[in-house]
Amino acid sequence: MDRINSAADFDRLRTGLQSDYAPDHPWITVCGGTGCRVYGSEKVWNAFRDEITNKNMNATLTYDLKMTGCHGFCEKGPLVVIRPMGIMYTHVQVGDVPEIVAELANGRTVERLLYSDPKSGEIIEHEHDVSFYKHQQRLILNLNGILDPFRIDEYIALGGYTSLEKVLGSMSPEQVIAELKASGLRGRGGAGYPTGSKWEMCRKQPGEIKYVICNADEGDPGAYMDRSIMEGNPHRVLEGMTIGAYAIGADQGYVYIRNEYPLAVKHLRQAIKQAQEYGFLGTNILGSGFDFNVNIKLGSGAFVCGEETALMASIEGRVGEPRPRPPYPTTAGLWGKPTNINNVKSWASVPIIIERGADWYADIGTETSKGTMIFSVVGNINNTGLVEVPMGISLRELIYEIGGGIPHGNTFKAAQIGGPSGGCIPAQHLDTPIDYESLTALGAIMGSGGLVVADEDTCMVDFARYFMQFTQEESCGKCVPCRVGTKAMLETLKRICAGEGQLGDMDYLLELGEEVKRSSLCGLGQTAPNPVLSTIHYFRDEYEAHIVDKTCPAKVCKALITYSIIPENCTGCMVCLRNCPSDAITGTKQEVHVIDADLCTRCGMCISVCKFDAILVT
Amino acid sequence: MRISISEINQLISQEMLGDGSLISVLEEIQQRYRYLPREALILASERLDVPLSQAYAVATFYNAFSLKPKGKHCLQVCMGTACHVRGSPQVLNRIETTLGIAAGETTPDMLFTLETVNCLGACALGPIVVTDGEYSGQMTVQKSDMLLKRIMRTEEVKKDG
């Protein structure tokens, strides 16, 4: 590929590519996101390739095949979408491929693989009509199911790098910053600091050397949108970073990414190489005289490195311990130089804002929270997946319209937003609009967008213990309030779950929690008590049940439950008896079995093997 | 596994000898040996001119590094929130009991290392167990038994054959 040295070169390239990647080009797109790959989408892709070439279907079939990034509807993977029509097939297996191809050649669809709406039972042919997608507004994720992330040409044909060209060709750095400020974009990493203002502070700092960093250390358990963006559309992140570097005056950037995301790393590496070859990265970008390069730094599995000062310490090759702020990174960051750190979603939003304009962007969302937010809706929900919605949407719409409600006819209990730093929002607040301020007022935080749905089978005390265990293990240990405070809170929660809770434990947790929040060094400790404080606030009765009545209403905490057999349901099939690892079940064929509560370890094996719902947990 | 000083020297390439490359160097060594041998840690600190105490601090701070050799098969149980609410603690518990080791440990015969990970980001398939890089989704206590049995059986076959 030839290097692009001017705007005219770029226009010529793009015009040429647009005919190769026309919007009406027929494609079979197979989702290549991590979720669908686990379901076997690579094998499905291979099967399509073989089917098309072996049968020489190319003669009659004009469709080309490609593997895209994550489509978002992970629950239904492997996903295959036939474009441009948008026919969506779910749970596609290798054996389905010949039928799909044969029917496609005849202009027909395979009905059994189409999506069936769980509420109405209606068969829905097109992706855009499925309620999961219909209520979304996909700005950042819009190309995820369309692009082949390995082809920079396709990104260019679909409008990629035009924002960079616009910025370098016709905007001063101050104008770019003014545009960002006018858009109202706030940091998508969780804290919600206005992005344009942060850039301005960094630009105004004296000094020749400045850095930009993309924080891709997506550590919140249950959040995976940053990974999907980098896997599915890595160039948009690079384009955003390059525009930011130009506005700030940086010539070096870093992407700090988790090593648990090998596919995202691979895609990003390839994207950097391609961008360098075309000259979107490197020296004299598009002939403008602006130089910028990006390096990848792999995180090594430490949650605290998502905190910006710890992240920079890690890039410098040190232990990822945070330091007090100020000075903020914009003043003294990486190697003491002014540094601007933004989250993946923030960087990916930048080209969109430049392309469509600040006014257009600021029209989306609420008064104080502009644009869209991506949530990974997971846990006990029908439609697990990545969802991009305008700020201000209600939780109810998110969980019931898009998420499809709670599986197995269970009742919604709470939505946990913001991961280990966030809080739970109970059913009575389902109609609250989701924006930075409303969530904070309810005791949760926007965070990076992890949204875990808990239902009646989720014990909120155990849930709080889970998060506290997470933060306690991930606490770097530098400051006492976080190191000792989280440990003390965890021990208390463990005692409560073990049925050894005491009156006064809740007051102790509340008092200690407020203290840890107030006095910890960094964001990890300052937010770690949130899951505990918010569950005590909304689910005090569950704590009381554990402490006073010594029962676990959700039947989760092992020390507080017993397993028994429902005689009416038990057929005496001996399956549970044979599978019980602690030989706690006795009985003979066609006789009702009995569980010895003393031997039973409540491992759940019998429930998982019983076909007759004959195991009762009380 | 044999530890070769010249090989470790090669892993520490020239371009890595810049500022802040300690973690990248340790990542290379970890990837090669699946742990950080004592010799490698000492050599890395010498080549990079970083105090051994700092190399040790980094090696013990990050989860990706291990100072102990790992077993032949690596089992990772995802403990992310979505997997948690769908029952990953029971799955982990079961694997721990079956193998007779706790998470973070290796069986005495060096066949299995059991680890927990914080969210692999494939939440739709939770609970997830990764065996030697291969994902198994929607795990139950029963399915984890089958998974272990399958690996043990292939090991038996190898031993007999």
Interface residues (C-beta under 8 A of the other chain):
Chain A: T34 G35 R37 V38 Y39 C74 E75 G77 E218 G219 D220 P221 G222 A223 Y224 R227 S228 N259 E260 Y261 K297 L298 S300 G301 A302 F303 S314 I315 E316 G317 R318 V319 G320 W335 S376 V378 G379 N380 T384 G385 Q416 G419 G450 V452 A454 T458 F463 Y466 F467 F470 E474 C476 N579 P581 C603 G604 M605 S608 V609
Chain B: D19 G20 S21 L22 I23 S24 L26 E27 V50 Q54 A57 V58 F61 Y62 N63 A64 F65 M79 G80 T81 A82 H84 V85 R86 G87 Q90 N93 R94 T97 T98 V117 N118 C119 L120 G121 A122 C123 A124 L125 G126 I128 Y135 G137 T140 V141 Q142
